[in-house]
Amino acid sequence: MAPYDRLRTDGRAQPLETGTWWYAAVAGEAADSFSARVRKRTRRACLGSVLLMAVVYAGLVLTATGQRWENAVLTGRLTDETLAAAHEANRTLQHITVYSLAVALLVLTAIGMIRRRYALTVAALGTVAVSLFLAEVLKRYLLVRPDLVEAPPHLTQNSFPSGHTTIAMSVMFGLVLVVPYRARGLAVGLCALWATAVGAYTVAAGWHRPSDAIGADLLVLAVACGFLALLARRGKVAPARPRRFPLRTLFVLVPLSLVALGGLGLGSLLLVDSMFVLDPTDPSAPRVAYQAGHALAAGAGAAAALLLLALLRRVDLGACPTPYRLTGTLVTEQAGPFPTEGDHEIS
């Protein structure tokens, strides 16, 4: 019998010693534990992201209506009166290279090693690596793009999901996982708007369709939620002290909320207008479609970042469960995920 299974003189099991893998496992499996609640909602978010990604792929890639609309988005980009956004997008996207990705991975590793949060480091690097691997496999072998509207060859190449958007979003999510709780708002402020802009830039530059950017956002969100569920399963999450961060609200949450609500709201209205209301032969139809796709790509990225922040609200990653505190021969406090009992004499 293991030491933590041995019964006391009163017939009760001794309190579990913290800092061990079996303490974390039991803590994560307790029905009403904090770890179980975090794991449950992250698993649901992971499943929901996968299902929504399938809906986007089926609606915009596997239907003739969706393909016509996305082809109109690419055509509308060329009819834009000023291509300043597209030129800026090309310069921005050219900075996303193998070397910049390697630097980002080194930064994530350095932060995790300095904090001695090895599980978080693995989760952050895994979010980037698994997201990129899945994006390439899905794009090249599984999620094909059939030609349903007899489009020109340069419009039929498959690119779902977007690799550039996957890199930007996965690095941002990895940084959110590995930084301290107090610095999470700063990390999001530095990277979330940039990652969101990359998704919109891929559409502005004509490198990807809106569905590619949205699919990449959902893919990375699903992978990140999967790693969060694993961290919760191992008891690597703990409730953070309730604190107010007014600067984070002002400079992070408000801009992201405006981009998410404005992008998704305006993009949906323009999507319906360009897809079902306007005549396809109308010269303004491609321009409206381009505006819709650009707005939706930006809104989806911001919404994914906000959802991850909501899932991690008051969640301290990498924290150890609160230990039992013993004084003399009496249990004076019993914290952690297990029900609190009265004081008992320990023989």
Secondary structure, DSSP 8 states (H G I E B T S, - for coil): --GGG-B-TTS-B----SSSHHHHHHHHHSTT-HHHHHHHHHHHHHHHHHHHHHHHHHHHTSSHHHHHHHHHHHHHHHT-S--HHHHHHHHHHTT-SHHHHHHHHHHHHHHHHHHT-HHHHHHHHHHHHHHHHHHHHIIIIIS----SS---GGG-----S-HHHHHHHHHHHHHHHHS-STTHHHHHHHHHHHHHHHHHHHHHTTSS-HHHHHHHHHHHHHHHHHHHHHHHHTT-EEE------HHHIIIIIHHHHHHHHHHHHHHHHHHHIIIIIS-TTSTHHHHHHHHHHHHHHHHHHHHHHHHHHHHTTTEEET------EEETTEEEE--SSS------B--
